[in-house]
Amino acid sequence: MKVMVSVKRVVDYNVRIQVKGDGSGVNLDGVKMSMNPFDEIAMEQAVQMKDAGTAEEVIAVTIGPAKAEEQLRSALAFGADRAIHVKTDEEIQPLTAARILAKLFEKEQPKVLLTGKQAIDDDANQTGQMTAALLDLPQATFASAIEFDGDKAKVTREVDSGLETIEVDLPAVITTDLRLNEPRYLKLPDIMKAKKKPIDAMSVEDLGIEEAVKLNVTKTAPPPEREPGVMVEDVNELVSKMKDKGLV
Amino acid sequence: MATAAQQLPGEQSTEQRIRDVKEATRGVTEQYPREYLLKCIAEGRFPEDCWRALGEFGLLGLSIPEEHGGSGGGVLEMTALMEGLAEAGIPMLFLIVTGLARVPIVKHGTLDQIQRFVQPTVSGEKKLCFAITEPNAGTNSFAMTTLATRDAEGYVLSGQKVFISGADEADWILVVARTTKVSDVEHRSEGMSLFVVDAKDPNIRMQALNIQAEAPEKQFLVFFDEVRVPAENLVGEEGRGLAGMFDSLNAERLLVAAMSLGTGDYALKKAVDYANTRAPFGKPIGSYQALQHRMALAKAELEAARLMTYSAAASFDRGESAGGQANMAKLLASRAGTQAVEAALQTHGGYAFDRDYDVVTLWPLVRLMEIAPINNEMLLNYVGQHVLGLPKSY
């Protein structure tokens, strides 16, 4: 089958985020950017399917600035066969991203669209769901195990109450959770091979997509500083302190 | 004959070449972090798993042309690898040794020599070290006395070498020896040759030195007592080993510079983390200018030395005479590395000297790089004489 994976360029998870002085967002100057870790898990899933012979072709997709080509090259180094880069310098919010992905899905007709359950920059957790809805396709979100069987996929989902296993008809949209797999580390020969693989670049306008109404971010602020803790001598003191605070 | 300047596919920019190598390096250092290296040191063993992973990730193949089973690239890529390892707290001396010993074989060796001695190092299966320094010659390599005498069957090698890193781990040693005594040549730079010697030869004896440096590789005094070396193990022409020797030494300077820079960054990162959380007077000590400026200056000096180092590496790979640049890069990078570790020591206060904080443990190795493989005073002499055109000062 053909598998499409969408990946996003985000601030690397190791970076200590700094909010801009005027509260207009986070500082991205000289900050290390990487592929969204949940998307790496989606990539790993796709490549494992290719290794196992379940997938014949893996296409990586990203929406973002010219520099997002770095993340596409990483996706190609993972083992994607080709990539699509929808270039834009605008901030793309989930509904617009979903419209773009739906359009690409219609064009490429994959059996499954894999993507991270959320991106670690805005943690919206919406794009996968919205894409499925726009395409009127089944969705299986927060996957921690996926089994393909003919035109169906059995997906174990991580939900608040524990694990839930559902079966979806293909084509479908599956979003990947942390425990699905451990993404591979990229080896130099794969990084080099990725440079020769094709990337098809296009603009949002080329796809004829109308941008959805944007949420307006009014202010960005760092979380409040954590108050220092208090050491207690024993359980009794702990309980009495908690009582004082009205916690028990 | 291959050149050292193998371009990676598609004429990549220097920045891209560095980034690619560092990305693959991260794959290894995340599997084998500093804790792993410290464990190897404590157990007195070579970090074999990490070394093999470097091979598996295509990194030991750097600077070796693809037609010889390598990953291509040049000294610039090796420099990026060395820096990438050191900035994760894995300063790997053996990589310097392997890196520099392979350069003259690839550049001046025969296809057979490349296949026998270089190709098996790409996977990490075989190891190659380098022996040039002698107890009585030291910095003055031309005064070496280790002698290879030609006879009907090949060469007979006798002499001793000192400060040979990882000699016990090596399968082969690239030895710089005289084939004509210094007293019998017109110019002292003549009469030197390079040989690949089987490190397990029974006529080689090794004595470990008790070196204070946090590294898994031990240093050795190596004695060659009439070691038979086949003629086909002579690299390049007999008596004309000088060019190969300096190819090695310039590459070594850049790899040492990279190790200093990476270690400096690693130390500085530790210092910043500590300074952001340690708050004996209620606010983090990182907010005090006395410490902050010291760390900021160390960072600026590391960045400046980094530019010089990569510029020298790029020029080396273009086949230019990189001596002046490589020497200046090593001079600046080793000082910047030490300054960064010094800043980390000062920031950690008394705890810096608790070995468990792993700060003071960074110091001997980084400080050693101001002395080895060549002391910074000799580099200043070089710059004075050959870059500025001043009289010889020693």
Interface residues (C-beta under 8 A of the other chain):
Chain A: S74 Y185 L186 K187 L188 P189 I191 M192 K195 K196
Chain B: L8 P9 G10 Q12 D20 V21 E23 A24 R26 G27 V28 E30 Q31 E56 F57 G58 L59 G61 L62 S71 G72
